[in-house]
Amino acid sequence: MERAQLAGRLAGIVGAEHVRTAEGELEVYARDATPLFRHRPDVVVFPGSAAEVAAVLKLATEQSVPVVPRGAGSNLAAATVPLHGGIVLVLTRLAQILEVSGPELLARVQPGVSTKALADAAAAHDLLYVPDPGSQVVSTVGGNVATCAGGLRGLKYGVTRNYVLGLEVALPTGELIRTGGRLWKDVAGYDLTRLLTGSEGTLGVITEVTVALVPKPAATRTGVAYFADLATAGRAVDAVIGAGITPATCEFLDRTCVAAVEDYAHLGLDTEAGALLLFGDDGAPDVVAASLARIGQVCTEHGATGVTLAEDVAASEELLAARRCSLPALSRLGSLTILEDATVPRPMLAEMADRIADIAARHRLTIGTFGHAGDGNLHPTCVLDAHDTEAVERSHAAFGEIFGAAIELGGTITGEHGVGAAKLPYLRRRLGDDQLALLRRIKAAFDPAGILNPGKLGS
Amino acid sequence: MADIFDDELLSRCMSCGFCLPSCPTYRLTGEEASSPRGRITLMRALQDDRLDVTDPTVLAQSEFCLGCRACEPVCPAGVQYGQLLEQWRDTEWRGRRRPLLARVLMAMMSWFGMVGITLLGLLRGAAVTRRGTPDAPHLMLGCVERVLYPRVSRSARRVVPALRAPAVQGCCGALHAHNGESERGRAMARRLGRRLPGTIVTTSGGCSAHLTAELGTDRVVEFSAWIAAGNGPDPASLRQIRLGEDGKPLPPNASGGRLARFGLQDSCHLRNAVGVWREPRELLRRLGEYVEVPDAGGCCGAAGSYSVLRPADSRAVLAPKLAAIADLDLDYLVVVNPGCYRQLAGALRGSRTRVVHLAELLALSAGG
């Protein structure tokens, strides 16, 4: 189908003012937050309802046109780059918080609501929406569900998948289905809610999300411990958990990351230390105070060179906000920033940190590592000069080795960012041929014409 | 490769998108092209010849952007968007591609316009020829302020009589820099710096940002920051403003009445580029009951000449702010920039909330 003809048919569904075909409009939807991936779509549409989403998908299936759903485009795996052109389906018009129910401990939102807006709406009801990915100020709930976003509270509370109760989903063939719902217990049929969570827009388009909320903890506090290196910090985390404490937050940053974050946020962090561990807990105030004191003590017993506790809630918030901007702050060090998301079983954390340092040195690369120490999730981030193609090649080789090391230690190629186009080449190493084949059969069952996000999962 | 942008500045952006929620035009549309990240993608496409300056989206977005720079303080990567925007418009807005009204406005600001503005400043008492203490800081009178709000400069001089305010100052060039003539704008700032040697105090947030960028923070200081730092009357000794039953301010030291209730609208460039936002709040807390307006740091839509060039978009940006202000039931909405003054005074005409410049309140407190 010609572009103009396709745009005309789409205008018939969503209205002409919500269809874009100008070159400049296509250019801005050619990429997301992932470097090195860019491809222009043929048309961009902004549907205003679930019915419109379903109608667009039905048309796309009839005409075999690729469709790439997109929220804020803040993902880091090129999951929303339209590698095969076609339609970019932007869900930012569907941005209503439909309901926050205190008695039922849940909220119902449209997919274009930002994670922060949902968190704020929950907080206004003295409730907590737990998943808090680093990009929460911009990322959308729909995108979070589609990539099963993680965050800073993984160890104690889990990740997005643990909080999705139900979905409304437009299927590529044009039907609207509802999975799950307002129920904590529901085993009627396969757990499609979980299957769709993390499906990266390859099986269906999420048009409504019902999420579980928890009562807001009475107190939340954080503290900071400094170590000689990441590996020592990793061993201290093991000791903390071994001592029977499950911190709500347990993040670490190496020296490179601390310097970059301090440069932006000016919090007075010690930029001389080799590694920083940001820990926190929530709950009843006296329990939190005791927990933080105990974590600080265990850290000191296990090599911490200094421990400080945040004085108040505002200082805690500042520390967490600074941690969330580690990645963009790191990008100050070079014109190209490539980050990864390797994850290992937590006892392997120290070993993995050492291996990353070794790989970086061997490939002569600047790799800053930060991540979620509590759940073994590391973000080794390579900062380099975009024009240095030889260094870019070396970084690809280094990341190949980092993924290899993660798998060898019983881990995975991505903990929370997703596979997208960026990590698809490594997926076989993680899943094996049989499982990959099963993924393709599942994909075909949902999307017989193969229109949804081609070149990604299930391709 | 086109040579429009400084490559180093352009490569700072890693496209994380943290700027999106801070951008007033993205909040209006939800479209990538009208976000800071999207506009930087367009700039990159220009620089790499994937798009050219005649592309309609590129041209439209260069005009739609308010230039408020709210994206800068929230950017962890340190992208200097304001500079990129100036470089973009320098090339984009050449000849007929420059918005017609911008051409008219710049023509008005030419030599003849400046003569008129200088005379106006004299006639309406913004400027003084003899008063002021030798070696005291200079008060910059501003172009827009001399035309629309000469009482702001008069008030500033009432608060600090030592300030020198000669009539012949010229224009700082901020509007030129925002309208596709950044080199000329910088030259004008340097010329103003030569005409007003020593410290320059300005009551205009927009001018302060442009002048500071060119002359440095040791030469240029915005009025509220200057007063808060103790250069005028001791901030601790400021008298509170009380209102009578008719809502009019009572004379200083009068008892009775009620404390005036203030909100503040930040000046975007003062807040986002100069980093001054605590200071006016500090002063207002001393003058009466201070209430934080939701999104006070977000642009009111005035944005330099934007409200003149794009009145409909300007009103759309302002609309949610008006609703928030109405809810607060303020006596005074305080501004620190003449553009915001005009925008909000127009929108709040007939409302019980009066729009005033902080200098006017300080003068009121001092008994002027």
Interface residues (C-beta under 8 A of the other chain):
Chain A: R20 A22 E23 G24 E25 E27 V28 Y29 A30 R31 D32 A33 P35 F46 A72 G73 S74 V90 T92 R93 A95 G112 S114 K116 S135 V137 V138 Y264 C325 L327 P328 A329 S331 R332 S335 T337 A386
Chain B: S11 R12 M14 S15 C16 G17 F18 L20 P21 G30 E31 E32 A33 G38 T41 L42 A45 R50 L51 D55 P56 T57 V58 Q61 V74 C75 P76 A77 G78
